[in-house]
């Protein structure tokens, strides 16, 4: 996998590095989604009994994981789009 991730190609006389970590991005996205759901399941029933600081920290963690899922999805989409362009060329 490391060798594939370091694949370099020459396009229009310019050597470019092509990251092929799409599968890893999918697995990370699935893992983060599961963690978000797990965190929400644990946080929601206790939310009324928690202090403000714990609510902020818990909400921040869920928000961060949600952001990671979105970033991974965007990265995967861009990687796949670029691969499709290269295959077409």
C-alpha positions as CSV (number, residue, x, y, z in Angstrom):
1,X,0.0,0.0,0.0
2,X,2.9,2.4,0.8
3,X,4.4,1.9,-2.7
4,X,1.0,2.5,-4.3
5,X,0.5,5.7,-2.2
6,X,3.8,7.0,-3.5
7,X,3.0,6.4,-7.2
8,X,4.3,9.3,-9.3
9,X,3.2,9.9,-12.9
10,X,4.2,12.4,-15.6
11,X,1.5,14.6,-17.0
12,X,2.3,17.2,-19.5
13,X,6.0,17.0,-18.6
14,X,5.3,17.5,-14.9
15,X,5.9,14.7,-12.4
16,X,3.0,14.5,-10.0
17,X,2.5,12.4,-6.9
18,X,-0.8,10.5,-6.9
19,X,-2.3,9.5,-3.5
20,X,-4.3,6.4,-3.8
21,X,-5.6,6.1,-0.2
22,X,-9.3,6.1,-1.2
23,X,-10.0,2.7,0.5
24,X,-8.4,4.0,3.7
25,X,-10.5,7.1,3.6
26,X,-13.7,5.0,3.3
27,X,-12.7,2.9,6.3
28,X,-11.9,6.0,8.3
29,X,-15.2,7.6,7.4
30,X,-17.1,4.5,8.4
31,X,-15.1,4.2,11.7
32,X,-15.7,7.9,12.5
33,X,-19.5,7.5,11.7
34,X,-19.7,4.6,14.1
35,X,-17.9,6.6,16.8
36,X,-20.3,9.5,16.3
37,X,-23.3,7.3,16.7
38,X,-21.8,5.6,19.7
39,X,-21.0,9.0,21.3
40,X,-24.5,10.3,20.7
41,X,-26.1,7.2,22.1
42,X,-24.0,7.7,25.3
43,X,-24.4,11.4,25.5
44,X,-28.1,12.0,24.7
45,X,-29.6,10.1,27.7
46,X,-27.3,11.8,30.1
47,X,-27.4,15.3,28.6
48,X,-29.8,16.7,31.2
49,X,-27.6,15.6,34.1
50,X,-24.3,16.8,32.8
51,X,-22.5,20.0,33.7
52,X,-22.1,22.7,31.1
53,X,-18.4,22.0,30.6
54,X,-19.0,18.3,30.0
55,X,-21.8,19.2,27.5
56,X,-19.4,21.5,25.7
57,X,-16.6,18.8,25.6
58,X,-19.1,16.1,24.5
59,X,-20.6,18.2,21.8
60,X,-17.2,19.3,20.6
61,X,-16.1,15.7,20.2
62,X,-19.2,14.8,18.3
63,X,-18.8,17.9,16.1
64,X,-15.1,17.1,15.5
65,X,-15.9,13.5,14.4
66,X,-18.6,14.8,12.2
67,X,-16.2,17.2,10.6
68,X,-13.7,14.4,10.0
69,X,-16.4,12.3,8.2
70,X,-17.1,15.2,5.9
71,X,-13.4,15.9,5.2
72,X,-12.8,12.2,4.5
73,X,-15.8,12.1,2.1
74,X,-14.6,15.2,0.2
75,X,-11.1,13.8,0.0
76,X,-12.3,10.5,-1.3
77,X,-14.5,12.2,-3.9
78,X,-11.7,14.4,-5.1
79,X,-9.3,11.5,-5.3
80,X,-11.7,9.4,-7.3
81,X,-12.5,12.3,-9.6
82,X,-8.8,12.8,-10.3
83,X,-8.2,9.1,-10.9
84,X,-11.1,9.1,-13.4
85,X,-9.5,12.1,-15.2
86,X,-6.1,10.3,-15.3
87,X,-7.7,7.1,-16.6
88,X,-9.5,9.1,-19.3
89,X,-6.2,10.6,-20.4
